[in-house]
């Protein structure tokens, strides 16, 4: 019996690191990571990258493809609103252009960044291991001339500050009314869809579909697949 218990404990310890790496998309936004921004932050374009960073924050805080990204305590988090709530993102799901952000733009770099080239991306393969490097092969090799344009900044969020900051349930509807950008990354598209489904309007649409109004539901999906409205990253390098 004692041998069996020991064996089970060993198996659990052996399996836990692999389990920690498993992630499907971005977790639903329900995580508090200690960031509390009373107002919309200043965001500045990372030169030659489709990414913005926040130079005035003591946080590894970025904006890419319609979402905010934070690297904190060895984890990536993402949110469609500047002050969260945040969803956990597994290492296998982080977009390559987020992984490629040079070390110098991390305003609160972890200890293990020391000694790494400041104008190059972090050495994620050294940190996350050989298996991750094989799964994400080529993440650090790209033609900089072919980088996509940055997504426009969702500056409509500036008016939602302090006590006016919306509850998570309202955020998808407000974003849909004010921000027409269509994301490139599959992980961001999936997250947008999940948020829509969790919003009051999304639940109402699901209820109508479950009551037999399949045509309306199909039309909603067609609308969601609509193309970019032309404002596909032509925003300024620095927010105004």
Buried (B, 14 or more C-beta within 10 A) or exposed (E): EEEEEEEEEEEEEEEEEEEEBEBEBBBBBEBEBEBEBEEBBEBBBBEEBBBBBBEEBEBBBBBBBBBBBBBBEEBBBBBBBBBBBBBBBBBBBBBBBBBBBBBBBBBEBBEEBEEBEEEEBBBBBEBBEEEBBEEBEEBBEEEEEEBBEBBBBBBEBEEBBEEEBBEBBBBBBBBBEEBBBBBBBEBBBBBBBBBBEBBEBBEEBBEBBEEEEEEEBEEBEEEEEEEEEEEBBEBEEEBE
